[in-house]
């Protein structure tokens, strides 16, 4: 019996080793005959997950598909004239994030800083910080108003995911991402 976990960095396990991801612990706790696969992708939204569900599952053939996502979809809230596939903002940001290597992996800080400076100088339109600064918000961008277009797109993607799973005989399970407002509003790192 195969379970496939889908979502963004919280599914992928950014910042932890393979034996520290929640999929690892789920596999350990379930034991045989279960197999748990990690299909998370850092920065992944419901758009990327929808594509993976559509194109990958026929090969992987899971019995259950877990979906732990939502936070990255919230990043497209109030983007002016947001495209239905998020590519005008999120797609560019994900590509720049992957290309510029914002994670500190070099043995010396100097190497990291040189790489960031070179990337920023030679590819200024692909710098994640520049993309974030240049993103045009809609009229409600800094309000508590719900962006109905972004919400409708997210719900559309979830409905498509459910339909694709059901068509392939896969049971979809959605796990809500709950925000810890105390941690998010604290002056301490979380």
Secondary structure by P-SEA (a helix, b strand, c coil): cbbbbbbccccccccccccccaaaaaaaaacccbbbbbbccccccaaaaaaaaacccccccccbbbbbcccccccccccccccccccccaaaaaaaaaaaccccccccaaaaaaaaaaaaaacccccaaaaaaaccccccccccccaaaaaaaaaaaaaaaaaaaaaacbbbbbbbbccccccccccccc
